[in-house]
Amino acid sequence: MAWSIHHVNLQARDVRKTAAFYAAIMGMEEKAWEFPQARGYIPGDPDKLALLADGRDSHSGLHLIAPDEDFARKNGLSHNPSVGGHVAFEVDDLDAVMTRLTAAGIRYSDAGTFAIPGMRHIYVEDPEGNLIEINARV
């Protein structure tokens, strides 16, 4: 199965200060976040969410998000991608990944297409408790 790293999401208590750091030090450019029409609960306020795109597509690169303890509940998820950060892997067959997770008895959260247009997302913890996002284009 083909895969790549789509983005890294870092928790940022001060999103504006953190985005300014990456822009000034790394030369990254902040881009406007585009949301899907069937958007779930995701803060659109630039004080709570920032995108430093790497140019591969409109949302790949570095994401910064203010931690929100109610984020998972507001989206009907059992995993909270706004707390602690996560890496997102893009795969070519998300259904195959979900089938393997189910067969292994591993709990995951299917978020559907809620944060990035044209992408379907799931969240799962690896054996060490690291939260990962796995996504695919729809």
Secondary structure, DSSP 4 states (H G I P E B T S, - for coil): --EEEEEEEEE-SSHHHHHHHHHHHH---EE-----TT--S----TTTEEEEE-SSSSS-EEEEE---TTHHHHHT-SS-TTSS-EEEEEES-HHHHHHHHHHTT--EEEEESSSSTTEEEEEEE-TT--EEEEEEE-
